[in-house]
Amino acid sequence: MFSLILLVARQVSGKFKFIGMWISLFPIIAGIFDCIENAFLLMMMNDLASIPLILPLISSSISTIKFSLLFIGIVYFAIELLTFIIIKIKARKEK
């Protein structure tokens, strides 16, 4: 996802390029959150008898943030890709 967002972000210009460069970091951050979530899940699976109530809450919150970041990245990629394709088609019709 990082590479796809970066590829599309390099093709656009102006404010959308700047936003795309920042959004391209979202999949990397989501990967870090995935590792943290997995650590919390392993802690919960290790000792089922005495799971602190905060662990499931933290794990689910991290998971929500992770998937939100990925969703934002996918939406940006789809919108910019469609915009890029439309611009290229219009440029060919003008020739």
N, CA and C atoms as a LAMMPS dump frame, in Angstrom:
ITEM: TIMESTEP
0
ITEM: NUMBER OF ATOMS
285
ITEM: BOX BOUNDS ff ff ff
-5.0000000000000000e+02 5.0000000000000000e+02
-5.0000000000000000e+02 5.0000000000000000e+02
-5.0000000000000000e+02 5.0000000000000000e+02
ITEM: ATOMS id mol type element x y z
1 1 1 N 0.826 -1.174 0
2 1 2 C 0 0 0
3 1 3 C 0.88 1.25 0
4 2 1 N 1.966 1.202 0.761
5 2 2 C 2.895 2.332 0.815
6 2 3 C 3.392 2.689 -0.578
7 3 1 N 3.81 1.686 -1.32
8 3 2 C 4.368 1.922 -2.649
9 3 3 C 3.318 2.434 -3.627
10 4 1 N 2.109 1.9 -3.552
11 4 2 C 1.049 2.346 -4.455
12 4 3 C 0.664 3.796 -4.185
13 5 1 N 0.531 4.143 -2.92
14 5 2 C 0.193 5.531 -2.58
15 5 3 C 1.31 6.467 -3.017
16 6 1 N 2.538 6.073 -2.786
17 6 2 C 3.679 6.901 -3.172
18 6 3 C 3.753 7.059 -4.685
19 7 1 N 3.474 5.988 -5.417
20 7 2 C 3.482 6.039 -6.884
21 7 3 C 2.458 7.037 -7.409
22 8 1 N 1.254 6.996 -6.863
23 8 2 C 0.207 7.919 -7.303
24 8 3 C 0.503 9.334 -6.835
25 9 1 N 1.016 9.493 -5.62
26 9 2 C 1.296 10.825 -5.077
27 9 3 C 2.368 11.54 -5.897
28 10 1 N 3.297 10.805 -6.447
29 10 2 C 4.343 11.428 -7.268
30 10 3 C 3.814 11.914 -8.608
31 11 1 N 2.675 11.391 -9.049
32 11 2 C 2.125 11.768 -10.345
33 11 3 C 1.294 13.051 -10.282
34 12 1 N 0.806 13.404 -9.1
35 12 2 C -0.008 14.609 -8.956
36 12 3 C 0.875 15.76 -8.513
37 13 1 N 0.278 16.942 -8.475
38 13 2 C 1.079 18.102 -8.073
39 13 3 C 0.313 18.933 -7.049
40 14 1 N 1.016 19.876 -6.469
41 14 2 C 0.402 20.807 -5.527
42 14 3 C 0.108 20.205 -4.176
43 15 1 N -1.021 20.635 -3.632
44 15 2 C -1.412 20.238 -2.281
45 15 3 C -1.663 18.735 -2.182
46 16 1 N -2.197 18.132 -3.243
47 16 2 C -2.491 16.7 -3.216
48 16 3 C -1.222 15.858 -3.167
49 17 1 N -0.146 16.363 -3.746
50 17 2 C 1.13 15.658 -3.662
51 17 3 C 1.647 15.68 -2.232
52 18 1 N 1.568 16.838 -1.593
53 18 2 C 2.01 16.974 -0.204
54 18 3 C 1.193 16.061 0.719
55 19 1 N -0.116 16.065 0.529
56 19 2 C -0.992 15.199 1.329
57 19 3 C -0.672 13.735 1.064
58 20 1 N -0.445 13.387 -0.186
59 20 2 C -0.133 12.002 -0.547
60 20 3 C 1.162 11.513 0.065
61 21 1 N 2.146 12.389 0.145
62 21 2 C 3.404 11.989 0.772
63 21 3 C 3.206 11.658 2.246
64 22 1 N 2.36 12.423 2.929
65 22 2 C 2.073 12.128 4.331
66 22 3 C 1.227 10.87 4.465
67 23 1 N 0.236 10.722 3.588
68 23 2 C -0.632 9.544 3.658
69 23 3 C 0.14 8.277 3.318
70 24 1 N 1.204 8.393 2.549
71 24 2 C 1.989 7.2 2.218
72 24 3 C 2.654 6.596 3.465
73 25 1 N 2.767 7.378 4.525
74 25 2 C 3.325 6.859 5.775
75 25 3 C 2.301 6.066 6.594
76 26 1 N 1.022 6.231 6.286
77 26 2 C -0.032 5.571 7.056
78 26 3 C 0.099 4.051 7.056
79 27 1 N 0.376 3.389 5.918
80 27 2 C 0.529 1.929 5.976
81 27 3 C 1.698 1.469 6.851
82 28 1 N 2.756 2.251 6.905
83 28 2 C 3.89 1.901 7.763
84 28 3 C 3.487 2.02 9.228
85 29 1 N 2.782 3.1 9.558
86 29 2 C 2.293 3.272 10.927
87 29 3 C 1.304 2.161 11.274
88 30 1 N 0.456 1.788 10.309
89 30 2 C -0.499 0.699 10.535
90 30 3 C 0.235 -0.614 10.803
91 31 1 N 1.354 -0.837 10.134
92 31 2 C 2.15 -2.039 10.385
93 31 3 C 2.718 -2.063 11.799
94 32 1 N 3.144 -0.906 12.275
95 32 2 C 3.644 -0.803 13.649
96 32 3 C 2.511 -1.074 14.638
97 33 1 N 1.338 -0.497 14.36
98 33 2 C 0.179 -0.749 15.228
99 33 3 C -0.219 -2.22 15.201
100 34 1 N -0.045 -2.879 14.07
101 34 2 C -0.362 -4.309 13.976
102 34 3 C 0.557 -5.12 14.884
103 35 1 N 1.827 -4.763 14.909
104 35 2 C 2.769 -5.457 15.803
105 35 3 C 2.398 -5.246 17.265
106 36 1 N 2.017 -4.027 17.612
107 36 2 C 1.611 -3.741 18.99
108 36 3 C 0.344 -4.514 19.339
109 37 1 N -0.617 -4.527 18.411
110 37 2 C -1.854 -5.276 18.635
111 37 3 C -1.564 -6.763 18.846
112 38 1 N -0.683 -7.316 18.02
113 38 2 C -0.324 -8.733 18.164
114 38 3 C 0.32 -9.01 19.517
115 39 1 N 1.137 -8.09 20.002
116 39 2 C 1.757 -8.263 21.313
117 39 3 C 0.692 -8.304 22.411
118 40 1 N -0.294 -7.41 22.318
119 40 2 C -1.368 -7.415 23.303
120 40 3 C -2.193 -8.696 23.214
121 41 1 N -2.463 -9.168 22.009
122 41 2 C -3.209 -10.42 21.851
123 41 3 C -2.448 -11.603 22.432
124 42 1 N -1.134 -11.621 22.217
125 42 2 C -0.325 -12.69 22.799
126 42 3 C -0.322 -12.63 24.325
127 43 1 N -0.279 -11.423 24.878
128 43 2 C -0.345 -11.284 26.342
129 43 3 C -1.664 -11.818 26.875
130 44 1 N -2.753 -11.534 26.146
131 44 2 C -4.057 -12.014 26.599
132 44 3 C -4.172 -13.531 26.464
133 45 1 N -3.599 -14.097 25.422
134 45 2 C -3.672 -15.548 25.223
135 45 3 C -2.766 -16.304 26.192
136 46 1 N -1.727 -15.667 26.642
137 46 2 C -0.771 -16.303 27.528
138 46 3 C -1.361 -16.599 28.905
139 47 1 N -2.155 -15.682 29.411
140 47 2 C -2.707 -15.847 30.76
141 47 3 C -4.203 -15.545 30.721
142 48 1 N -5.005 -16.522 30.311
143 48 2 C -6.443 -16.32 30.161
144 48 3 C -7.164 -16.108 31.488
145 49 1 N -6.605 -16.611 32.555
146 49 2 C -7.28 -16.529 33.857
147 49 3 C -7.267 -15.122 34.438
148 50 1 N -6.229 -14.371 34.161
149 50 2 C -6.132 -13.041 34.784
150 50 3 C -5.814 -11.969 33.745
151 51 1 N -6.711 -11.784 32.796
152 51 2 C -6.536 -10.735 31.791
153 51 3 C -6.993 -9.409 32.391
154 52 1 N -6.105 -8.421 32.46
155 52 2 C -6.561 -7.1 32.904
156 52 3 C -7.578 -6.54 31.907
157 53 1 N -8.585 -5.864 32.404
158 53 2 C -9.655 -5.368 31.542
159 53 3 C -9.171 -4.339 30.533
160 54 1 N -8.032 -3.743 30.77
161 54 2 C -7.528 -2.714 29.871
162 54 3 C -6.922 -3.306 28.601
163 55 1 N -6.415 -4.527 28.652
164 55 2 C -5.761 -5.117 27.479
165 55 3 C -6.678 -5.272 26.279
166 56 1 N -7.897 -5.821 26.429
167 56 2 C -8.774 -5.902 25.263
168 56 3 C -9.167 -4.532 24.713
169 57 1 N -9.335 -3.561 25.613
170 57 2 C -9.686 -2.212 25.186
171 57 3 C -8.555 -1.592 24.37
172 58 1 N -7.337 -1.716 24.847
173 58 2 C -6.183 -1.175 24.124
174 58 3 C -6.019 -1.898 22.789
175 59 1 N -6.157 -3.205 22.794
176 59 2 C -5.994 -3.984 21.572
177 59 3 C -7.034 -3.6 20.52
178 60 1 N -8.275 -3.459 20.94
179 60 2 C -9.316 -3.092 19.976
180 60 3 C -9.153 -1.655 19.494
181 61 1 N -8.697 -0.766 20.361
182 61 2 C -8.46 0.626 19.953
183 61 3 C -7.333 0.705 18.93
184 62 1 N -6.275 -0.02 19.168
185 62 2 C -5.154 -0.038 18.233
186 62 3 C -5.582 -0.637 16.899
187 63 1 N -6.402 -1.668 16.951
188 63 2 C -6.897 -2.294 15.724
189 63 3 C -7.768 -1.316 14.931
190 64 1 N -8.608 -0.565 15.626
191 64 2 C -9.45 0.425 14.958
192 64 3 C -8.608 1.499 14.286
193 65 1 N -7.602 1.976 14.974
194 65 2 C -6.71 2.985 14.391
195 65 3 C -5.983 2.413 13.188
196 66 1 N -5.518 1.185 13.308
197 66 2 C -4.784 0.533 12.216
198 66 3 C -5.643 0.457 10.952
199 67 1 N -6.851 -0.046 11.092
200 67 2 C -7.711 -0.184 9.925
201 67 3 C -8.187 1.163 9.395
202 68 1 N -8.323 2.154 10.263
203 68 2 C -8.682 3.503 9.81
204 68 3 C -7.57 4.098 8.954
205 69 1 N -6.336 3.925 9.386
206 69 2 C -5.204 4.436 8.607
207 69 3 C -5.125 3.749 7.242
208 70 1 N -5.334 2.438 7.23
209 70 2 C -5.322 1.714 5.954
210 70 3 C -6.47 2.154 5.055
211 71 1 N -7.643 2.38 5.63
212 71 2 C -8.795 2.824 4.852
213 71 3 C -8.534 4.196 4.227
214 72 1 N -7.972 5.101 4.993
215 72 2 C -7.648 6.43 4.465
216 72 3 C -6.663 6.309 3.302
217 73 1 N -5.66 5.457 3.457
218 73 2 C -4.692 5.248 2.387
219 73 3 C -5.318 4.671 1.134
220 74 1 N -6.208 3.707 1.286
221 74 2 C -6.866 3.091 0.134
222 74 3 C -7.775 4.088 -0.564
223 75 1 N -8.51 4.881 0.204
224 75 2 C -9.387 5.891 -0.388
225 75 3 C -8.566 6.933 -1.147
226 76 1 N -7.475 7.398 -0.565
227 76 2 C -6.612 8.365 -1.265
228 76 3 C -6.093 7.761 -2.565
229 77 1 N -5.612 6.537 -2.497
230 77 2 C -5.071 5.879 -3.682
231 77 3 C -6.13 5.768 -4.77
232 78 1 N -7.331 5.332 -4.421
233 78 2 C -8.388 5.149 -5.407
234 78 3 C -8.787 6.475 -6.056
235 79 1 N -8.946 7.513 -5.242
236 79 2 C -9.352 8.822 -5.771
237 79 3 C -8.281 9.398 -6.682
238 80 1 N -7.041 9.37 -6.248
239 80 2 C -5.97 9.94 -7.063
240 80 3 C -5.708 9.116 -8.323
241 81 1 N -5.859 7.807 -8.235
242 81 2 C -5.687 6.972 -9.42
243 81 3 C -6.763 7.278 -10.454
244 82 1 N -8.017 7.397 -10.01
245 82 2 C -9.094 7.746 -10.934
246 82 3 C -8.88 9.134 -11.532
247 83 1 N -8.458 10.07 -10.711
248 83 2 C -8.173 11.42 -11.208
249 83 3 C -7.064 11.395 -12.248
250 84 1 N -6.021 10.658 -11.987
251 84 2 C -4.902 10.549 -12.917
252 84 3 C -5.348 9.909 -14.236
253 85 1 N -6.147 8.873 -14.163
254 85 2 C -6.629 8.204 -15.378
255 85 3 C -7.521 9.135 -16.177
256 86 1 N -8.405 9.86 -15.521
257 86 2 C -9.291 10.797 -16.224
258 86 3 C -8.484 11.884 -16.906
259 87 1 N -7.477 12.415 -16.249
260 87 2 C -6.629 13.452 -16.854
261 87 3 C -5.909 12.907 -18.081
262 88 1 N -5.394 11.694 -18.003
263 88 2 C -4.692 11.092 -19.149
264 88 3 C -5.645 10.849 -20.309
265 89 1 N -6.874 10.407 -20.027
266 89 2 C -7.85 10.178 -21.096
267 89 3 C -8.227 11.495 -21.754
268 90 1 N -8.441 12.539 -20.986
269 90 2 C -8.757 13.855 -21.548
270 90 3 C -7.598 14.386 -22.384
271 91 1 N -6.373 14.145 -21.941
272 91 2 C -5.206 14.613 -22.699
273 91 3 C -5.113 13.887 -24.041
274 92 1 N -5.459 12.625 -24.095
275 92 2 C -5.422 11.869 -25.366
276 92 3 C -6.506 12.345 -26.306
277 93 1 N -7.684 12.683 -25.78
278 93 2 C -8.783 13.153 -26.627
279 93 3 C -8.466 14.514 -27.23
280 94 1 N -7.699 15.334 -26.526
281 94 2 C -7.349 16.656 -27.036
282 94 3 C -6.349 16.594 -28.171
283 95 1 N -5.614 15.51 -28.278
284 95 2 C -4.611 15.383 -29.346
285 95 3 C -5.271 15.09 -30.615
